[in-house]
């Protein structure tokens, strides 16, 4: 179930009872995000408040020229996952502009949080900064709250024996190909999403047809071969499609350049134009150059067997899975 999305605070109908606003990027919607949202949702219900997640698009670092980190979840996927944590949640996607960045901390709090969102409680991370030049911090927000009529606080960090749950920690694990850690921190596998486009057809000529994905926006793991579960995305839903083995990389044996391509098991159909989500469940091996198509074909056979073994306990069930 997706949360209700509102594009811009100006389109938000402020509830008469006020709102509890959680501010964040929520990239990955990891276990830490989930804990904060679950706690905030319970508090909001107890006090008759509307639960609001305030996020910014594009990422402020992009607008301010600092460059953003690779994303774990697209905006659409983020909103879908937020809704699974908190079905009654309203996600306000505020366009981040240089004009917004230039607001003083006081103007940010008064115009956006109080006037537009009717905030009674504002929850942020401990390192939250806001306002022109990032001049505002948690202490600033608390002082503004006392003046403007809302309570501000930082939610305690949630984590495990290795440290706090964080999007940065998960990105590092994705980049290292440590999918077990990624799944532990997210509570689900990391996924890649893209549209199926026509390739050169080489896979079909060696008996292993593949779906080539274009437009993948999520953080990529190291080049190599992976076992995954595939959903087909339709408007408003995700439908379980198949288990698969995928290759992420440059395909050095045939010199075909970069691709994310998947061979789906027990599937026969036309996927051109379809939008797929690939849940990365296990890393099988690094990408390698082979002496020719015969050696490549033999290795693909071994990869397929390894992928089926790795996925034996996985049951794809579409939108209800992860």
Backbone bond lengths (Angstrom), bond angles and torsions (degrees), N, CA, C in turn:
res aa  C-N    CA-C-N  psi(-1)  N-CA   C-N-CA  omega(-1)  CA-C   N-CA-C  phi
1 X - - - 1.475 - - 1.518 108.94 -
2 X 1.325 117.21 126.54 1.456 120.78 179.37 1.518 110.70 -84.66
3 X 1.313 115.30 147.02 1.451 120.13 172.41 1.529 109.39 -69.31
4 X 1.320 115.78 163.20 1.466 119.87 175.60 1.521 108.59 -75.92
5 X 1.316 116.13 126.74 1.466 121.61 -178.50 1.522 110.24 -100.93
6 X 1.320 115.97 133.35 1.456 121.93 174.61 1.521 106.95 -123.95
7 X 1.320 117.61 121.92 1.463 121.70 -179.46 1.523 109.82 -89.40
8 X 1.311 114.81 98.06 1.459 121.29 178.39 1.512 112.21 95.49
9 X 1.333 116.09 134.61 1.469 120.55 -178.86 1.522 112.14 -63.45
10 X 1.341 117.12 -23.83 1.468 119.59 179.41 1.529 111.79 -66.29
11 X 1.344 116.74 -20.79 1.469 120.77 179.40 1.524 112.27 -94.12
12 X 1.325 116.80 0.04 1.465 121.07 -177.78 1.509 109.67 -84.00
13 X 1.325 116.25 127.33 1.462 121.26 176.51 1.527 107.84 -86.31
14 X 1.312 115.86 102.29 1.461 120.22 -174.37 1.525 110.38 -60.79
15 X 1.328 118.56 127.02 1.467 121.39 -178.53 1.517 110.76 -71.95
16 X 1.317 117.99 142.53 1.469 119.59 -178.32 1.521 112.98 -61.84
17 X 1.343 117.16 -28.97 1.456 119.38 -179.69 1.509 114.34 -83.58
18 X 1.338 116.95 -5.48 1.451 120.96 -178.95 1.513 112.07 90.32
19 X 1.324 115.64 174.79 1.460 120.40 -174.75 1.519 111.50 -135.04
20 X 1.323 114.08 156.63 1.456 122.33 168.48 1.520 105.80 -104.54
21 X 1.337 116.93 119.33 1.463 122.23 -172.97 1.530 109.61 -109.74
22 X 1.324 115.36 122.45 1.465 121.48 173.68 1.527 107.06 -104.54
23 X 1.324 117.28 120.60 1.461 121.68 -176.87 1.517 109.80 -101.54
24 X 1.333 116.44 132.00 1.457 118.53 177.59 1.514 112.07 -179.98
25 X 1.325 115.42 170.48 1.456 120.85 173.71 1.519 111.16 -86.31
26 X 1.336 116.53 -30.24 1.471 123.68 175.18 1.530 112.28 57.73
27 X 1.314 118.31 30.19 1.461 119.36 -178.28 1.522 109.60 -67.47
28 X 1.309 116.68 123.19 1.449 122.52 -178.33 1.513 113.83 92.65
29 X 1.340 117.36 -24.23 1.471 121.67 -173.79 1.539 108.23 44.84
30 X 1.327 115.51 60.72 1.456 122.04 -175.29 1.524 111.27 -82.41
31 X 1.326 116.34 -176.49 1.456 120.84 -174.79 1.522 112.49 -61.07
32 X 1.328 117.56 -33.29 1.456 120.00 176.89 1.520 112.09 -66.19
33 X 1.338 116.22 -45.65 1.461 119.97 176.29 1.530 110.41 -58.21
34 X 1.322 115.28 -44.48 1.454 119.61 -176.64 1.527 111.43 -62.15
35 X 1.336 116.74 -41.53 1.464 120.39 179.76 1.524 111.19 -62.46
36 X 1.334 116.69 -43.21 1.464 120.65 179.60 1.525 110.81 -64.63
37 X 1.323 116.89 -44.26 1.464 120.07 -178.48 1.518 112.07 -67.41
38 X 1.324 116.98 -38.50 1.467 119.50 179.01 1.524 110.87 -65.07
39 X 1.344 116.76 -43.06 1.463 120.73 177.99 1.531 110.84 -64.37
40 X 1.330 115.79 -43.90 1.466 120.42 -178.72 1.519 111.02 -65.52
41 X 1.322 116.81 -39.43 1.457 120.54 -179.87 1.528 111.24 -63.74
42 X 1.329 116.35 -42.51 1.471 119.24 178.21 1.528 110.76 -62.95
43 X 1.329 116.28 -42.44 1.465 119.71 178.93 1.522 111.05 -63.33
44 X 1.335 116.50 -43.13 1.462 120.02 -178.97 1.531 111.01 -61.76
45 X 1.332 116.36 -44.09 1.471 119.14 179.67 1.527 110.55 -62.82
46 X 1.336 116.88 -40.30 1.458 120.61 -177.89 1.522 112.24 -64.37
47 X 1.345 116.84 -27.05 1.471 120.45 -176.64 1.526 113.09 -111.38
48 X 1.319 116.83 11.15 1.467 119.94 176.87 1.508 113.95 69.27
49 X 1.326 116.97 29.79 1.459 121.23 -179.58 1.524 110.30 -102.84
50 X 1.322 116.37 156.68 1.458 122.57 173.35 1.524 108.86 -88.97
51 X 1.338 116.65 131.30 1.460 120.25 179.85 1.520 109.79 -85.41
52 X 1.328 116.37 124.48 1.461 123.14 -177.75 1.526 109.22 -125.61
53 X 1.313 115.40 131.61 1.474 120.79 169.25 1.520 106.91 -103.59
54 X 1.322 116.78 121.37 1.460 121.93 179.17 1.519 108.48 -103.29
55 X 1.330 116.12 119.74 1.456 120.83 177.90 1.515 108.91 -131.99
56 X 1.316 116.45 164.69 1.468 120.96 -173.62 1.527 110.36 -121.53
57 X 1.321 114.81 141.18 1.468 121.60 179.78 1.526 108.76 -141.48
58 X 1.343 119.82 126.63 1.459 125.82 -2.53 1.528 111.67 -70.43
59 X 1.321 114.70 175.48 1.460 119.64 179.44 1.527 109.07 -59.18
60 X 1.343 117.60 135.51 1.472 119.64 -179.57 1.526 114.02 -52.10
61 X 1.326 117.94 -34.65 1.467 120.33 -178.87 1.518 111.73 -62.83
62 X 1.331 116.92 -31.51 1.470 120.63 178.73 1.521 110.13 -68.69
63 X 1.324 116.44 -47.14 1.465 121.41 -177.79 1.526 110.59 -65.12
64 X 1.316 116.29 -36.22 1.461 120.68 -176.19 1.520 112.70 -88.72
65 X 1.337 116.92 5.24 1.453 121.34 173.67 1.505 115.57 78.50
66 X 1.342 117.18 14.24 1.466 119.25 -179.74 1.526 111.80 -89.05
67 X 1.335 117.18 -18.01 1.462 121.31 -178.01 1.509 111.19 81.73
68 X 1.311 116.40 129.74 1.458 120.43 -177.66 1.522 110.92 -93.34
69 X 1.314 115.96 156.08 1.459 121.95 174.74 1.532 109.00 -70.45
70 X 1.338 117.44 158.53 1.471 119.09 173.67 1.522 110.17 -55.75
71 X 1.313 116.43 141.05 1.459 120.36 -175.78 1.522 111.32 -84.92
72 X 1.310 116.11 146.85 1.462 121.51 174.96 1.519 111.54 -91.22
73 X 1.318 116.48 -31.82 1.466 121.22 -178.77 1.524 109.54 -139.79
74 X 1.311 116.22 138.68 1.458 120.14 172.04 1.526 108.73 -67.22
75 X 1.306 117.13 165.04 1.459 120.80 -179.99 1.525 111.01 -59.39
76 X 1.323 116.85 -43.05 1.466 120.32 -178.88 1.525 111.01 -63.00
77 X 1.330 116.26 -43.93 1.464 120.17 179.17 1.521 110.43 -66.25
78 X 1.325 117.06 -39.20 1.453 121.54 178.79 1.527 110.64 -57.84
79 X 1.329 116.05 -46.93 1.462 120.14 -178.85 1.525 110.67 -65.68
80 X 1.332 116.73 -38.82 1.463 120.73 176.34 1.527 110.74 -59.01
81 X 1.332 117.00 -47.53 1.456 121.17 -178.19 1.522 112.19 -68.41
82 X 1.323 117.21 -38.58 1.461 120.33 176.44 1.524 110.77 -59.95
83 X 1.330 116.03 -38.62 1.456 119.88 178.86 1.508 113.20 -67.10
84 X 1.329 116.91 -28.48 1.465 119.64 177.22 1.521 111.26 -72.25
85 X 1.317 116.11 -32.08 1.460 120.41 177.33 1.521 110.23 -73.75
86 X 1.311 115.82 -42.38 1.470 121.66 -172.21 1.527 108.28 -140.64
87 X 1.337 118.32 87.59 1.467 120.88 -173.67 1.526 114.43 -58.50
88 X 1.328 117.30 -28.01 1.461 119.85 -178.56 1.526 112.68 -86.74
89 X 1.317 117.08 3.89 1.457 121.74 -174.26 1.528 112.53 -69.09
90 X 1.324 115.50 141.84 1.456 122.18 168.17 1.530 107.80 -107.68
91 X 1.331 116.00 123.77 1.461 120.75 178.36 1.520 108.47 -101.64
92 X 1.324 116.90 115.36 1.455 121.80 176.86 1.531 107.43 -95.68
93 X 1.327 115.54 114.95 1.464 121.67 179.43 1.530 106.98 -96.56
94 X 1.315 115.63 101.81 1.469 120.89 -176.00 1.525 109.62 -90.64
95 X 1.333 118.06 123.63 1.469 118.93 175.83 1.529 110.11 -61.64
96 X 1.328 115.87 125.32 1.461 118.65 179.25 1.514 108.11 -92.31
97 X 1.306 115.62 118.06 1.463 122.96 -177.65 1.524 109.05 -125.70
98 X 1.320 115.09 168.28 1.466 119.05 176.44 1.530 110.45 -65.46
99 X 1.329 116.84 -29.93 1.468 120.61 177.94 1.534 109.96 -65.65
100 X 1.326 115.80 -42.58 1.461 119.00 177.64 1.524 110.05 -65.40
101 X 1.333 116.55 -42.10 1.467 120.57 -179.96 1.520 111.92 -62.72
102 X 1.335 117.54 -26.14 1.468 121.17 -176.91 1.526 113.14 -83.21
103 X 1.340 117.90 -8.86 1.459 119.52 179.34 1.521 110.53 -64.21
104 X 1.315 116.08 143.09 1.459 119.92 173.05 1.525 108.52 -69.26
105 X 1.332 118.83 159.16 1.467 119.58 176.24 1.519 112.49 -53.63
106 X 1.338 117.65 -39.72 1.465 120.14 -179.37 1.524 110.94 -65.30
107 X 1.326 117.24 -43.43 1.467 119.88 178.97 1.526 111.61 -66.37
108 X 1.327 116.89 -39.17 1.463 120.78 177.29 1.527 109.54 -58.36
109 X 1.313 116.81 -48.14 1.462 120.83 -177.94 1.521 111.81 -66.32
110 X 1.329 116.67 -44.28 1.461 119.24 -175.60 1.526 111.56 -72.52
111 X 1.339 117.37 -48.68 1.463 120.13 -174.24 1.524 112.33 -73.53
112 X 1.324 116.03 -47.07 1.464 119.31 -172.83 1.521 112.08 -86.04
113 X 1.324 117.25 -50.94 1.457 119.64 -173.46 1.520 112.82 -77.98
114 X 1.319 116.92 -43.72 1.464 119.19 -174.56 1.524 111.75 -87.91
115 X 1.329 117.40 -58.08 1.466 118.89 -175.92 1.524 112.49 -66.95
116 X 1.328 116.72 -48.69 1.463 119.48 -173.77 1.521 112.85 -79.66
117 X 1.337 117.40 -41.57 1.458 119.86 -171.62 1.524 113.77 -107.16
118 X 1.317 117.77 -4.87 1.467 122.04 177.63 1.534 111.18 54.14
119 X 1.322 115.82 46.76 1.458 120.74 -174.86 1.523 111.75 -71.00
120 X 1.318 114.84 133.53 1.466 121.66 171.00 1.536 110.00 -110.01
121 X 1.333 115.15 -28.31 1.459 121.49 175.61 1.526 107.06 -135.24
122 X 1.335 117.61 136.58 1.464 122.36 177.84 1.518 107.62 -126.44
123 X 1.326 115.77 124.71 1.465 122.24 -178.05 1.521 108.38 -114.42
124 X 1.335 117.11 128.79 1.459 122.07 -178.09 1.533 109.10 -135.98
125 X 1.329 116.05 172.41 1.452 120.95 172.37 1.518 110.46 -78.41
126 X 1.327 116.61 161.08 1.468 120.53 -175.89 1.519 111.93 -62.29
127 X 1.326 117.32 -29.11 1.466 121.03 -177.80 1.522 112.88 -99.44
128 X 1.313 117.39 18.69 1.458 121.62 -177.90 1.530 111.04 -60.36
129 X 1.335 115.05 132.59 1.470 121.82 174.66 1.519 107.94 -129.30
130 X 1.335 116.15 146.69 1.457 119.39 -177.68 1.515 109.79 -155.35
131 X 1.343 113.87 162.77 1.454 119.70 178.79 1.515 112.72 86.83
132 X 1.312 115.52 169.42 1.458 122.06 -176.57 1.520 111.18 -54.05
133 X 1.350 114.91 130.56 1.451 119.90 -179.41 1.516 113.79 65.21
134 X 1.351 116.09 18.52 1.474 121.01 -177.83 1.529 110.37 54.22
135 X 1.332 114.97 39.59 1.461 119.81 -174.35 1.519 112.95 -74.58
136 X 1.338 117.00 -26.45 1.449 120.02 -177.31 1.518 112.86 -89.22
137 X 1.345 116.00 142.80 1.461 121.07 175.50 1.522 108.47 -131.22
138 X 1.311 117.21 -168.99 1.460 120.25 -177.07 1.525 111.28 -60.44
139 X 1.321 117.42 -42.01 1.466 119.84 179.02 1.524 111.26 -61.70
140 X 1.338 116.64 -40.04 1.466 120.92 176.73 1.522 110.10 -61.79
141 X 1.333 116.53 -45.17 1.468 120.92 -178.72 1.522 111.17 -64.11
142 X 1.316 116.94 -39.44 1.475 119.83 178.28 1.527 110.41 -62.88
143 X 1.331 116.89 -42.93 1.467 120.27 179.70 1.525 111.13 -65.33
144 X 1.329 116.67 -42.41 1.466 119.73 177.87 1.520 110.71 -64.37
145 X 1.327 116.98 -35.83 1.459 120.27 178.24 1.511 111.91 -63.24
146 X 1.304 116.99 -41.33 1.476 119.75 178.19 1.523 110.54 -62.71
147 X 1.316 116.63 -34.91 1.469 120.60 -179.66 1.522 112.01 -77.60
148 X 1.329 116.62 -38.48 1.464 121.08 -171.75 1.528 113.92 -98.81
149 X 1.318 117.16 -7.38 1.459 119.09 173.09 1.509 115.90 97.32
150 X 1.336 118.11 28.68 1.459 119.04 173.09 1.532 109.20 -134.11
151 X 1.314 114.64 155.94 1.448 121.11 175.82 1.522 108.79 -93.24
152 X 1.321 117.40 132.35 1.463 121.64 177.51 1.520 109.46 -118.18
153 X 1.318 115.23 140.22 1.463 118.70 178.32 1.522 110.15 -156.89
154 X 1.319 114.93 159.46 1.462 121.75 172.56 1.514 108.19 -101.82
155 X 1.322 115.69 132.21 1.463 120.34 177.99 1.531 108.71 -75.02
156 X 1.339 118.23 138.15 1.474 119.71 176.80 1.525 111.23 -57.36
157 X 1.337 116.19 146.10 1.458 120.44 179.28 1.522 110.70 -70.01
158 X 1.318 115.72 139.02 1.456 121.72 175.15 1.527 107.92 -107.64
159 X 1.314 116.49 145.55 1.445 118.79 -179.15 1.512 112.19 -170.09
160 X 1.325 115.67 -164.34 1.452 122.01 178.92 1.525 108.63 -129.73
161 X 1.312 116.35 -165.49 1.466 120.09 -176.50 1.519 112.88 -64.40
162 X 1.321 117.41 -17.63 1.468 120.99 -176.65 1.528 112.80 -98.75
163 X 1.330 117.05 -2.14 1.452 119.12 177.88 1.517 112.63 133.96
164 X 1.334 117.02 179.99 1.460 120.96 -179.71 1.531 111.47 -65.79
165 X 1.323 115.80 148.78 1.457 119.82 169.03 1.530 107.37 -68.01
166 X 1.308 116.55 131.66 1.459 119.24 178.35 1.505 109.99 -155.62
167 X 1.326 115.98 152.35 1.464 120.84 177.23 1.521 110.33 -63.42
168 X 1.340 117.81 -36.32 1.466 121.02 179.66 1.525 110.81 -63.33
169 X 1.306 116.67 -42.36 1.461 120.79 178.61 1.528 110.91 -62.51
170 X 1.309 116.58 -39.40 1.470 120.64 179.88 1.522 110.13 -69.63
171 X 1.329 117.99 -41.38 1.467 119.97 177.47 1.521 111.03 -59.18
172 X 1.324 116.71 -40.95 1.463 120.35 178.26 1.525 110.90 -61.94
173 X 1.328 116.59 -39.83 1.465 120.00 179.50 1.523 110.85 -68.95
174 X 1.341 117.63 -39.13 1.468 120.54 175.99 1.522 109.56 -60.87
175 X 1.327 116.66 -47.08 1.464 121.12 -178.05 1.529 112.14 -62.71
176 X 1.330 116.53 -27.38 1.459 120.96 179.13 1.526 112.30 -88.75
177 X 1.330 117.15 -5.37 1.461 120.36 -176.96 1.512 113.65 74.08
178 X 1.340 116.74 18.30 1.464 121.94 -179.36 1.526 109.01 -88.12
179 X 1.315 115.95 77.12 1.460 120.68 -173.25 1.519 112.92 -70.52
180 X 1.325 117.83 -26.72 1.461 120.09 177.84 1.531 110.20 -64.68
181 X 1.339 116.63 -44.45 1.467 119.69 177.26 1.519 110.89 -65.45
182 X 1.331 116.77 -41.57 1.466 120.68 178.38 1.521 110.22 -56.54
183 X 1.321 116.90 -47.89 1.466 120.10 -177.59 1.520 111.18 -65.95
184 X 1.336 116.81 -36.34 1.461 120.08 177.65 1.523 111.27 -62.56
185 X 1.327 117.14 -42.35 1.470 120.90 -175.81 1.524 112.64 -78.21
186 X 1.321 116.37 -33.67 1.465 119.84 179.08 1.530 112.23 -83.64
187 X 1.321 115.79 -27.68 1.457 119.55 -170.81 1.509 112.43 81.61
188 X 1.329 116.50 11.78 1.471 123.71 179.42 1.521 106.49 -169.40
189 X 1.323 119.02 165.67 1.471 119.19 176.24 1.533 112.04 -69.80
190 X 1.316 115.26 154.06 1.462 120.73 169.13 1.524 108.16 -69.05
191 X 1.325 117.28 145.73 1.467 120.60 -175.98 1.518 111.12 -129.17
192 X 1.328 114.71 149.11 1.463 123.41 173.87 1.520 108.23 -113.41
193 X 1.333 116.35 137.93 1.459 121.31 -176.45 1.517 109.85 -126.34
194 X 1.336 116.51 136.69 1.457 119.64 178.14 1.509 111.81 -167.18
195 X 1.319 115.19 174.15 1.460 122.21 179.66 1.524 109.87 -99.95
196 X 1.328 116.77 138.46 1.451 121.25 -179.25 1.527 109.57 -76.44
197 X 1.329 115.20 125.27 1.469 121.57 179.32 1.524 108.87 -122.72
198 X 1.316 115.79 164.13 1.465 120.22 179.23 1.520 110.24 -74.49
199 X 1.339 114.89 133.57 1.451 121.04 174.13 1.515 109.80 -104.21
200 X 1.320 115.49 -159.37 1.464 119.96 -179.18 1.525 112.42 -82.42
201 X 1.331 117.61 -8.32 1.455 120.38 179.21 1.515 114.55 79.61
202 X 1.340 118.26 13.31 1.465 119.99 -177.99 1.521 111.77 -64.50
203 X 1.344 116.21 -37.93 1.452 118.69 -179.08 1.517 112.75 -59.61
204 X 1.308 116.66 -41.68 1.460 120.11 -179.73 1.527 111.53 -65.11
205 X 1.336 117.18 -34.21 1.466 119.38 -178.19 1.523 111.87 -68.19
206 X 1.345 118.19 -23.12 1.467 120.06 177.37 1.528 111.17 -105.85
207 X 1.337 116.19 15.83 1.454 120.72 174.63 1.505 115.69 82.19
208 X 1.343 117.44 14.56 1.459 121.05 -179.88 1.535 108.65 -132.58
209 X 1.335 117.44 76.22 1.462 119.08 -178.75 1.526 111.27 -64.14
210 X 1.317 115.70 143.13 1.456 120.21 -178.22 1.519 111.29 -127.52
211 X 1.326 114.88 153.74 1.460 122.83 171.18 1.520 107.21 -99.23
212 X 1.324 116.86 119.81 1.460 122.54 -178.76 1.522 109.92 -94.81
213 X 1.331 116.37 124.36 1.452 120.77 -176.60 1.520 111.25 -96.83
214 X 1.320 115.17 135.44 1.461 122.50 176.93 1.526 109.09 -116.15
215 X 1.323 115.59 149.89 1.455 120.03 174.03 1.513 114.87 76.66
216 X 1.332 118.22 26.27 1.463 120.75 178.05 1.527 109.05 -69.26
217 X 1.326 116.30 121.43 1.468 120.59 -175.31 1.526 112.77 -101.46
218 X 1.328 117.74 -19.00 1.455 120.80 -174.39 1.534 111.56 -77.00
219 X 1.330 114.73 159.87 1.465 121.81 178.77 1.525 110.08 -57.39
220 X 1.332 115.61 132.45 1.459 120.97 -177.93 1.525 111.03 -91.45
221 X 1.328 117.19 144.77 1.461 120.50 171.21 1.524 109.37 -78.06
222 X 1.325 119.12 175.95 1.469 119.97 175.76 1.530 110.67 -59.45
223 X 1.305 115.90 149.76 1.458 119.69 178.23 1.534 109.44 -54.98
224 X 1.311 115.06 136.73 1.447 119.41 -179.37 1.508 111.82 162.68
225 X 1.322 115.25 -165.35 1.465 123.18 -175.22 1.522 108.55 -114.23
226 X 1.333 115.96 136.48 1.460 122.13 -172.99 1.519 110.95 -135.64
227 X 1.325 115.27 151.43 1.465 121.98 170.33 1.516 108.03 -95.17
228 X 1.314 116.67 135.17 1.456 118.37 -176.64 1.530 111.21 -146.82
229 X 1.316 113.77 166.09 1.463 122.42 172.60 1.522 107.14 -114.64
230 X 1.327 116.59 138.18 1.462 121.81 -170.02 1.526 110.60 -114.47
231 X 1.328 115.03 131.65 1.461 122.35 168.84 1.524 108.80 -108.24
232 X 1.315 115.93 146.85 1.466 120.61 168.59 1.525 107.34 -100.75
233 X 1.330 115.83 127.38 1.464 120.58 -176.73 1.515 110.20 -94.63
234 X 1.311 114.49 124.38 1.458 122.52 174.88 1.521 107.56 -115.69
235 X 1.329 118.66 163.20 1.463 119.13 178.37 1.529 111.42 -53.58
236 X 1.319 115.55 116.73 1.450 120.28 175.91 1.514 116.10 83.59
237 X 1.327 119.01 -1.29 1.457 118.69 -179.09 1.525 111.40 -155.82
238 X 1.343 114.79 161.91 1.461 122.50 172.38 1.517 107.08 -120.33
239 X 1.322 116.34 130.90 1.467 121.27 -176.88 1.514 109.28 -116.69
240 X 1.342 116.52 129.03 1.461 120.64 178.60 1.515 109.82 -58.51
241 X 1.333 116.27 135.46 1.460 120.03 -176.70 1.518 111.93 -117.91
242 X 1.329 119.24 -56.21 1.458 121.06 -174.37 1.517 110.33 -171.82
243 X 1.323 114.86 168.59 1.455 121.79 163.70 1.524 107.67 -91.05
244 X 1.329 116.71 158.15 1.471 118.55 -173.44 1.515 111.50 -157.42
245 X 1.327 114.54 163.29 1.460 122.30 166.75 1.521 106.71 -113.18
246 X 1.327 117.95 136.28 1.461 119.76 -176.89 1.521 110.34 -128.65
247 X 1.314 114.08 154.31 1.457 121.37 173.20 1.526 108.72 -117.90
248 X 1.314 115.02 131.00 1.462 121.96 174.08 1.521 106.54 -116.07
249 X 1.329 117.52 116.49 1.456 117.84 178.51 1.508 114.58 155.56
250 X 1.326 115.35 -160.35 1.464 122.86 -170.13 1.531 114.07 -95.35
251 X 1.338 117.99 -4.53 1.469 122.59 -179.29 1.540 110.97 51.17
252 X 1.337 116.93 62.62 1.469 120.31 -170.55 1.531 113.94 -66.01
253 X 1.315 118.38 -26.44 1.465 119.42 -177.81 1.522 111.58 -63.00
254 X 1.341 116.76 -37.64 1.466 120.26 -178.30 1.523 112.04 -107.44
255 X 1.352 116.91 -0.56 1.459 120.35 177.70 1.508 113.46 59.58
256 X 1.328 115.82 40.56 1.465 119.59 -172.41 1.519 113.88 -94.05
257 X 1.323 118.36 -5.29 1.453 119.86 179.86 1.517 112.35 86.05
258 X 1.326 114.98 178.92 1.465 120.65 -173.28 1.521 112.27 -66.64
259 X 1.337 114.79 142.75 1.463 120.71 172.19 1.520 109.82 -161.84
260 X 1.310 113.93 159.43 1.468 122.42 163.54 1.517 104.44 -115.58
261 X 1.333 117.07 110.29 1.463 119.65 -176.12 1.513 110.08 -131.02
262 X 1.323 115.49 141.64 1.455 122.13 -174.01 1.518 111.03 -124.81
263 X 1.330 115.33 134.67 1.464 120.76 169.61 1.519 107.21 -102.89
264 X 1.328 116.70 116.32 1.456 122.45 -176.27 1.521 110.34 -88.86
265 X 1.325 116.34 133.77 1.451 121.33 179.37 1.528 110.48 -81.71
266 X 1.318 115.95 141.39 1.471 122.04 173.85 1.528 111.44 53.88
267 X 1.318 115.28 41.51 1.468 120.08 178.63 1.518 109.12 -135.46
268 X 1.308 115.35 136.23 1.457 121.27 176.22 1.524 107.77 -140.99
269 X 1.305 116.89 107.95 1.457 119.79 -178.19 1.515 110.81 -178.03
270 X 1.299 115.97 172.16 1.455 122.87 -179.13 1.528 108.82 -94.18
271 X 1.325 115.90 118.22 1.465 120.38 -178.76 1.522 112.85 -110.33
272 X 1.333 118.35 2.72 1.460 119.18 -177.23 1.524 110.51 -58.46
273 X 1.322 115.51 127.83 1.455 121.46 -178.49 1.506 113.97 89.63
274 X 1.340 117.46 -11.64 1.463 120.04 -179.76 1.527 110.22 -73.16
275 X 1.312 115.54 154.39 1.464 121.48 175.06 1.523 107.58 -106.03
276 X 1.330 116.08 124.07 1.457 121.65 -175.75 1.517 111.10 -118.40
277 X 1.331 114.35 151.60 1.467 121.55 172.10 1.523 107.21 -120.29
278 X 1.334 116.42 123.58 1.455 122.47 -178.36 1.523 109.23 -106.75
279 X 1.327 117.43 111.58 1.459 122.26 177.41 1.529 108.67 -85.15
280 X 1.329 117.27 115.28 1.461 121.91 -175.65 1.525 109.64 -80.97
281 X 1.317 115.72 107.86 1.467 120.49 -173.65 1.518 114.10 -98.90
282 X 1.329 118.95 -30.18 1.466 120.59 -178.84 1.520 109.64 -157.47
283 X 1.318 115.82 142.04 1.466 121.76 173.32 1.527 107.97 -91.28
284 X 1.331 117.13 125.41 1.457 121.44 -176.01 1.523 112.75 -95.45
285 X 1.324 117.79 -42.41 1.462 120.77 -179.62 1.522 109.35 -169.10
286 X 1.337 115.32 168.88 1.458 120.97 175.33 1.535 109.05 -79.09
287 X 1.330 116.01 165.44 1.459 120.33 175.08 1.528 109.38 -76.43
288 X 1.346 115.48 137.55 1.463 119.43 -178.29 1.533 109.64 -136.60
289 X 1.322 115.10 157.89 1.462 121.52 172.97 1.532 108.22 -94.52
290 X 1.335 116.26 132.31 1.455 121.18 179.26 1.526 110.06 -108.65
291 X 1.325 115.62 164.41 1.469 120.18 -174.42 1.518 112.72 -69.96
292 X 1.316 117.55 -22.22 1.460 120.80 -179.27 1.505 110.51 178.08
293 X 1.329 116.38 -174.84 1.459 120.75 -174.70 1.523 112.55 -66.47
294 X 1.326 118.17 -32.95 1.465 119.64 -179.78 1.530 110.71 -64.32
295 X 1.325 116.31 -45.80 1.465 119.38 178.82 1.526 110.51 -66.19
296 X 1.335 116.21 -39.09 1.465 120.09 177.99 1.522 110.58 -62.66
297 X 1.332 116.79 -44.29 1.466 120.89 -179.24 1.528 110.82 -61.22
298 X 1.331 116.51 -42.11 1.462 120.02 179.12 1.531 111.20 -63.53
299 X 1.343 116.07 -41.19 1.465 119.26 179.73 1.528 110.94 -67.34
300 X 1.323 117.26 -38.96 1.460 119.76 178.19 1.524 110.17 -60.69
301 X 1.320 117.07 -38.45 1.461 119.89 176.26 1.523 111.58 -59.56
302 X 1.331 116.80 -42.21 1.465 120.12 177.51 1.521 110.90 -67.40
303 X 1.345 116.14 -39.07 1.470 119.60 178.27 1.526 110.93 -61.56
304 X 1.315 116.79 -41.51 1.463 120.47 -179.82 1.521 110.89 -62.46
305 X 1.324 116.01 -43.25 1.463 119.54 178.77 1.528 110.86 -64.11
306 X 1.330 116.14 -42.18 1.469 119.96 179.39 1.526 111.15 -64.77
307 X 1.328 116.22 -39.50 1.462 120.00 179.74 1.526 110.84 -64.60
308 X 1.329 116.55 -42.46 1.471 119.23 179.37 1.522 110.95 -63.22
309 X 1.331 117.02 -38.20 1.461 120.09 176.31 1.526 110.84 -64.15
310 X 1.334 115.97 -44.65 1.467 120.47 -177.76 1.521 112.16 -65.26
311 X 1.332 116.18 -27.73 1.466 121.07 -175.94 1.518 113.00 -99.29
312 X 1.329 117.51 6.63 1.465 120.15 -173.18 1.524 112.59 -57.04
313 X 1.317 117.12 -35.80 1.465 120.07 -177.50 1.525 113.09 -92.34
314 X 1.321 117.29 1.57 1.468 120.76 -178.27 1.520 109.60 -93.94
315 X 1.323 115.12 134.81 1.457 120.22 177.98 1.520 108.79 -123.97
316 X 1.303 118.64 104.10 1.479 119.28 178.91 1.517 111.30 -69.39
317 X 1.320 116.55 129.66 1.461 120.96 178.71 1.527 111.45 -133.82
318 X 1.306 115.94 30.01 1.462 119.84 172.40 1.506 113.74 66.56
319 X 1.338 115.61 -133.92 1.452 120.97 -169.68 1.526 113.09 -63.38
320 X 1.334 118.17 -25.03 1.458 118.82 -178.23 1.529 111.83 -82.18
321 X 1.331 117.01 -7.47 1.468 120.79 -178.49 1.509 108.87 -92.68
322 X 1.314 117.64 120.16 1.461 123.45 -179.54 1.525 111.29 60.71
